[in-house]
């Protein structure tokens, strides 16, 4: 497999405040178990914090990568030859495209804590998906990587 001219990889990690909330969930579990003694209290603190941290980590685990001739976004893998124009969305446009402008057939990899996004048109006539909506902290870099991968695969 040939690597793209501009490799790109981004993990859509949860914000730091979510880890503090995970600790607060652990504290609430500890308070619930307080009447049963010190050992259950510590178990509730550790178990509640760990369970909430696992949820926060799994929600923040999807990656967006441009590898070779493919765009991999979460569970989706799309050849860059099937992609059209990329549109960088500022926070207002991103909100519009995930609410009232959204198409139900579109592939959405969105995270509410990431304000910017990239909308990439799908040009494959066999694919009913009109576009990909990808939450990203670096939409310009992702658009550049997709464009570089398309030019790299277009060369003989």
C-alpha positions in Angstrom: 0.0 0.0 0.0 1.3 3.4 -1.0 1.3 6.1 1.7 -0.4 9.3 1.1 1.7 12.4 0.3 0.4 14.1 3.5 -0.4 11.5 6.1 -3.1 12.5 8.6 -4.3 11.0 11.9 -6.5 12.5 14.6 -8.2 10.9 17.6 -11.4 12.6 18.7 -10.6 12.5 22.4 -13.0 13.6 25.0 -12.2 17.0 26.7 -10.4 17.1 30.0 -13.5 18.2 31.9 -15.1 14.7 31.1 -12.3 13.1 33.2 -13.2 15.3 36.1 -16.8 14.3 35.7 -15.7 10.7 35.7 -14.1 11.3 39.1 -17.3 13.0 40.3 -19.3 9.9 39.3 -16.9 7.8 41.4 -17.5 10.2 44.3 -21.3 9.8 43.9 -20.9 6.0 44.0 -18.8 6.3 47.1 -21.4 8.4 48.8 -24.1 5.9 47.9 -22.0 3.1 49.5 -20.9 5.2 52.6 -23.5 3.6 55.0 -21.9 0.2 54.3 -18.5 1.1 55.6 -15.0 2.2 54.4 -14.2 -0.7 52.1 -17.4 -0.4 50.1 -16.9 3.4 50.0 -13.4 2.9 48.5 -14.7 0.2 46.1 -17.5 2.6 44.9 -15.0 5.4 44.4 -12.6 3.2 42.4 -15.3 1.3 40.5 -17.5 4.3 39.7 -14.5 6.3 38.5 -13.2 3.5 36.4 -16.6 2.8 34.8 -17.2 6.4 34.0 -13.6 6.7 32.6 -14.2 3.7 30.3 -17.4 5.3 29.0 -15.6 8.7 28.4 -12.6 6.9 26.8 -14.7 4.8 24.4 -16.8 7.8 23.3 -13.6 9.6 22.6 -11.9 6.8 20.8 -12.8 7.2 17.1 -10.0 8.2 14.8 -9.9 9.9 11.4 -7.0 8.8 9.2 -5.8 9.3 5.7 -3.8 6.2 4.9 -2.7 5.3 1.4 -5.6 5.7 -0.9 -8.3 5.6 1.8 -10.0 7.8 4.3 -10.8 5.9 7.5 -13.3 7.7 9.8 -14.4 5.7 12.8 -15.7 2.4 11.4 -16.0 3.7 7.8 -13.3 3.2 5.2 -13.7 5.1 1.9 -11.3 5.2 -1.1 -10.3 8.8 -1.8 -11.2 8.3 -5.4 -14.9 8.2 -4.3 -14.6 11.5 -2.6 -15.4 14.9 -4.1 -14.9 18.4 -2.9 -14.1 19.1 0.8 -15.8 22.0 2.6 -14.3 23.4 5.8 -17.1 24.2 8.3 -16.7 26.9 10.9 -18.6 26.4 14.2 -21.8 28.1 12.9 -21.8 26.1 9.6 -20.9 22.9 11.4 -23.9 23.3 13.7 -26.2 24.0 10.7 -24.9 20.8 8.9 -25.5 18.6 11.9 -29.0 20.0 12.5 -31.4 21.5 9.9 -29.2 21.1 6.8 -28.3 17.5 7.6 -29.3 14.7 5.2 -30.5 11.5 6.8 -28.4 9.4 4.3 -25.1 11.2 5.3 -22.3 9.6 7.3 -21.8 11.6 10.4 -18.9 11.2 12.7 -19.7 14.0 15.1 -18.6 14.9 18.5 -20.5 17.8 20.2 -17.4 19.0 22.0 -15.5 19.7 18.7 -16.9 22.9 17.2 -15.4 22.6 13.7 -15.9 20.0 11.0 -15.2 19.0 7.4 -17.9 18.0 5.0 -16.7 15.8 2.1 -18.9 15.1 -0.8 -19.2 11.4 -2.0 -19.1 11.1 -5.8 -19.4 7.3 -6.1 -22.7 6.7 -8.0 -23.1 3.3 -6.3 -23.0 4.9 -2.8 -26.2 6.5 -1.5 -24.3 8.6 1.0 -24.3 12.2 -0.3 -21.5 13.4 2.0 -19.4 12.7 5.1 -19.6 15.0 8.0 -16.4 14.7 10.1 -15.9 16.5 13.4 -12.2 17.5 13.4 -10.1 20.0 15.3 -7.9 20.5 12.2 -10.3 20.7 9.2 -7.7 22.4 7.0 -5.1 19.7 7.6 -7.6 17.0 6.9 -8.8 18.6 3.7 -5.1 19.0 2.6 -4.4 15.3 3.4 -7.5 14.2 1.4 -6.5 16.3 -1.6 -2.9 15.1 -1.4 -4.1 11.5 -1.3 -6.3 12.0 -4.3 -3.5 13.5 -6.4 -1.1 10.7 -5.3 -3.5 8.0 -6.4 -4.3 9.8 -9.6 -0.7 9.6 -10.8 0.1 6.5 -12.9 
